[in-house]
Amino acid sequence: MFQKVLVGTPYPFDQLGVTHPIHSPRRAPIPSDLRDSWSGLEKDLLDLTDKPKGQSDEDRRYFRGFYELLGGSLPDSSSILIAGDPGSGKTTLAQQILYDELRRSRPCVIVTYDSFPSGILERMTQFGWDPRAYRLINKLDVVDCYSATAGITEGVVPHPFDLTNVSIHLTTVMERLGNYNVTILVDSLMPIFSETENKHAIGFIQSIAAKVKKNGGRMVATLTTGALSSEQFHKAESLFDGVIELRMVEEHHSLHRYLLVRKMDRRQIIPKLVQFDIIDGIGIKLKMPRVSFGWRRNILARVSGRPRLPGTDLVRH
């Protein structure tokens, strides 16, 4: 049986008393003659990456509100789906979560089906998150399942829709990163569902999630709403421990973005729609209410003409 302990995080708000299972093997002690130099290296890397360039503490506070909605940082051994309208900010949110995982010294893998790796790294840098330092210390890797679709054959996964082959390749990458506590981002699931049979896509998600969760890691995936039939979409949602929905809403003749945490197993969530902006140099900036979450309840009914979602009060999943 796993031992339960109180886990702290780099964020002051996240001392929520949430317990996490501990799967970590014992690490070998660092030799005394190397300890000082290793500590110095870690400090240098922390100074380099702890605060994204150009971001103030006030800027970072707005994204910390996301973890308040989620009930804490991403749970160990969990899978999260970020679903939303086209252009709603799914990739930005996923990359911002991934960068926070890197800052927690957790190894990460990006499985890209939507863009070239160079484009991903450039986009992250645009928001003030520099992933290059983490690639240098073997904390970040990119599995390129996109370039082959554009005719590029070198340094990529040659058959990105042979999901068995992709799974094997991803296992190798995870082992190279230590295979423990790895966070994997799959962006996006839409090409997988479009180009393979539904049962194979579902099997792939289940297989990757099982590999990641077995070793205390986390899987984050993005999916565009409307890309699948209602039945397929609900089936895909059911595979994940947590679901975050992003929406594009027309209000007063302009479009606004909203975020809703629909569920998160083992967490007490705040299921309220919160408006946010995407800002260069910052990323996601939530417009958190000043006093608690006294949000207008009828906004759920007004958003995109959709019926009101169940569970608008504080709930435990």
N, C-alpha and C positions, 0 to 999 in steps of 0.2 A: 504494500500500500504506500502511496506517495506521501511524503511528509508535507504538511501545510505550514507555511511561514508567511509572515508579513513582508511584503516586498515593497521597497521604496523605488522611486524613479527620479530622474533629474528635475521633474516638474513639481513645484510646491503644492499645486492643487491636487495632485494625484495621490496624496496620502489618504486614501479612502478606506483603508483596512481591507482591501481586496486580497484574497489569498490565491496563490498560484501553486500548482504542483511543481516540484523540483525534479528535473530529470537529469541534471548535470552530472557527468562523471567527474571524479576528482582530477584536478589539474596537477601536473608535475610541478614541484617547487622550482622557482627560478634560482639558478646558482647565485651565491652571494656576490661574486665578482662581476655579475652581469646585472644585478638588481638595480643599481643606481642608474646605469645607462638605459635600462629598459623603462624605468620610471620616468626618466627624462624624455624618452621618445614618446611615451604615452601622453605626457603633459604637453609636449610640442604639438602632437596631433590634436589634442583636445583644444588647445588654444587656436589651432588653425581652423577647426571645424565646428566648435561648440556653438558659435553664433553666426548664422549666415551673414555674409558681407552685406552691409548696408541696412540691416534690419535692427531696429531698436527693440528694447524690451517690450515697449507698448505694442509694436507690430506682432511680436511673437505671442503676446497675451491673447490676441484675437483667435489664433489657431488653437491655443490651449483650451479654449472653450469647446472645441470639437471633442476633446477627451472627457470633458464634463458631461456632454450629451451621451457619450459612449459608456460612461461609468468608470473610466480609467483608461490606461494605455491598453494596447491590443493584448488580449489574454494569450498566455502560452497555449500551444496546441489548439489553434483555432483557425477558422477560415472565414473570410469576409468578402461579400460581394458588394461592389459599388455599381449600382444600376441607375440609369438616368437617360434623359433626353439627349439627342445629339447636341453637342456644344455646351452642355450643362456643367462641364468641369470635372468629368470622371477621371481623366488621366492626370490632371493637375492635383486633385485630391489624393489619388493613389501614389503619385510621386512624392507628395509632401509627407504622407504617412511613411513611405519607404525611407525618406531622408531622416525622419525622426528615429526610425529603427536603426539606421546607420550610426546616428549620434549616440545611441544607447549601446554601441559597440556590437551590434548584432550583424552577422554576415547576411548579405542580401543578394538576390538574383532577380534580374528583370528578364522575363520571357516576352519578347516583343513580336506581335503579329500585325502591328499597325504603322510602324515607322522604322526608319533606319536607326541603328544604335547611335550614330553621330548626332542625329536629330534629337534623340532623347537626352543625351548629355548636354547638348546646347540649350535645349528647352529648360532643363533643370538649372543650369547656370544662369539663365535669364531671370529666374526667380530668386537668385541669391544662394542656391544650394549647389555646392561644388562637389560632385561625386568623384572627381579625378583622384583626390587624396585617398579615398577609400579603395579605389582600384589599385593604387600603388602598394597598399598594404594587404592586398588579397582579401578585402572585406566585401567587395562588390564585383559581380560578373554579369554579363549580358548574353543571353541565349538568343541569337538572331534567327527568328523564324519568318522574317519579313523579306530580307534581301533576295532570297531564292525566288520569290514570286516576281521579282523585278529582273530576273535573269542573271543575278550574281551568284557565283558558285564557290568562291574561295572564302574560307573562314566563317561559313554560315552553316546552319542546319540544312542539308541538301533537299530533304523531303519533309517540309514542315507540317504536312497533313498526314504523314505516316506517324500517328500518335504514339505507337509503340516505340518507334525510333526516337521521337522527341523525349519520351519518358526516360529512356535509357540514357540519352545524352544529358538530361537534367540531373539524373541520379549521379552521373560522373562529376558534374559541376558542383553539386552539393557536397560530395565527398572531398573534393578539392578545397572547399571552404570549411571543412571540418565536420560537416554533416550534423551538427548540433545547433539548435536554436536559430535555424536559417529562416529568413523571411523571403517568400517568393511572390513577385508581382507578375501576373499574367494579364497583359494588355494588348489585345482585348480577346474575349471569348467569341465575339461575333464571327470572325472568319472561320473559327473551328467548327461552329455550328453550321455555317453556310457551306463549307466544303467537305464535311464528313457526315456520316450517318449520325442521327441523334443519339443512338445507343453508344456509339464510339466516343462522341464528345462527352457524354455523361460519365462513361467509364474512365476517360482521361482525367476529368476533374476529380473523381473519387480516388483514383490512383495517386495523383499528385498530392492531394490533401492528406491522404493516409500517410504517405512518405514523410511529409513535412511535420505533421502532428505527432507522429511516432517519436520524433526526436525533439519535441518541445517547441517547434517552429510555428510560423504563421503563413497562411496563404491569402493573398489579396488578389481579386480578379475584377475586371470591369466588363460590363455588358450594356449595350444600348437597348433601352426599352423600345418595343415595337419591332425589334429585329427577329423575334421569334413569335410563334403563335402563343396565345394565352396559356394553353396547356403546357407547352414546352418551357415557357418562362417560369411558371410556378414550379415546375419540376426542377429547373435549374436553381431557383431560389432555395428550394428545400434541401439542397446539397450543402448549404453554407450555414455556419453557426451564427453569423451576423449578416444583416442586410442594411446598407445605407442607400437611400434613394435621393437622387438629385433631380430637381425640376426646373424647367424654364417656364416662367409665368408672365403673361402679358397683363400689366397693370398700368393704367393711365397712359396708354399708347406707347409703353416702353416695356422691354423684357427685363425680368429680374430672375435671379437664381435663388433657389431655396434648397436646403438640406434637411433631411429627416432620417434619424436613426430608427429603423423599423423594428429591429430585434438585435440582441446580442446575448447569446447564452452565457450564463454564469455572471451576468452583470445587471445592475440596476440602472436602466437607461432613462433618459428624459426624452420621450417621443414627441418633441415639439418641432414644428417647422421653423427654421431659422434662416433668414436671408443672408446671403454672402456675396462678396465681390471677388474677382480675380485680378490681382494687382501686380504689375511687373516689380521685381525686386522683393516681393513679399510672398505671393502665392494666394492661398485662400485667406480671406479676411472676413470672419463672421461678424454679423451685426447683432451682437448679443444684447438682450434687454438689460436695462440698468438694474431693475429690481426683480430678482428671482427669474421665473419664466412665466410671468403673467401675460402670456401670449394670447392674442385674439383667437378663441376657439373656432370661430366660424371661418377662419382662413383655410382650414382643411377642406371645407365644402366649396370654397370659392376657387381654389387652385385648379386651373385647367378644367373646370367643370366636373371634377371627379367626385365621387361620393366620399363622405367623411370616413376616415379610417378608424377602425376600432382601437380602443386603448389610448385615449388622449391624455390620461393622467399618468403619474409615475407608476411604472410597473416593473416587476422583476421577471426576467426570463430564466 
